[in-house]
Amino acid sequence: MPNINNSKRLVFFDATLQSGGAERVISILAKHLLQCGYHVELLLYHDQPVFYNMPANLKIISVKRETGSKNLLKNILWMRRFFKENVDIIISFLAPFNMLALVAHFGLKSKIIVADRNDPHYIPSNFFLRKLRDILYLLADSVVLQTKRNKEYFNSKIQAKSTVIYNPVDLEQKQGQALRTAKKDKIVCVGRLIPQKNQKILLEAFARIKENFPSYNIVFYGQGPLKNFLQDKAKQLVLSDKVQFAGNVKNIFDEISDAKLFVLTSDFEGMPNALIEAMCLGLPVISTDVSGARELIENGKSGFIVPKNSPKELAEIMQKVLSDNLLQKQLGQQAVKLNDILKSSRILEQWTKLIEKMGKNKCL
């Protein structure tokens, strides 16, 4: 039973609550902690629509809406007053906004946890901002990272207060759904259409083998500024009639369960949610060798890992998987076992213990 007498005030801070991995984790955590009796609020820097269904009793506040300003200093000063007056524990997500939160929180008595959701070797993209982040993270009470590799990036002082917590999976009855679904000649890729995700190599790889798979289509799920670029790339490779852009969909598990292959093409990741969910659905997967991939995939058994930015090697593995229906089934059967490791109850327990440690409260 939740401890309804818990009086600790928790605020999650992020850029938005639009579609994304960090945002999905926030939505799951916030609901859980409300059930535990915490007073939970969500502070968003930007004033943009919320993608996820959130409880009616969760107060959502926008910094820019409250200040009516785009001025960074003015917004940081407003955040500082808000943190001082309204918060016991701050849980901030994404490196750039973690940095804002740490600056605004400097010298206050409340606790602050920062969750770094990408590969710290690459994000922020600016070298000097990365070094500034490394300094500011020393001010955090706790740092949550997604992989052991990401933890090893930081110095010993930050590592000492760091915890590795994987992303939770909450597929419920949809666990293994892809193993029970009739298949179409479809390859799926899920992620924002941005340079980091490097979806063009999937097009380049498929162009190498398209003559062997004339009935197959590629479907990209997600939105972003590179849509026109990818459409032009498909046209250049004579793939326009083979490529679809489905945008953001809320029933993503149902949309991709009938695929014969899921491909992740990123140059870097923190811990890729889309890959996790595809595996727990029971899809055969191929991923580039990004942070998290080797902790999720047993190469050749529960999926395949290929070098980054290598259309030739990706094409070879795609050819191997798409040519063998039995291999597809075997990969999916092994991949779905990941759900037991990453099920929400286990991951939420790790988060809850960390928050209890910060606030010395119990979620019973």
Summary of the structure (lengths in Angstrom):
residues: 364
radius of gyration: 21.1
end to end distance: 6.0
largest distance: 64.4
contacts: 1254
relative contact order: 0.13
helix: 46%
strand: 18%
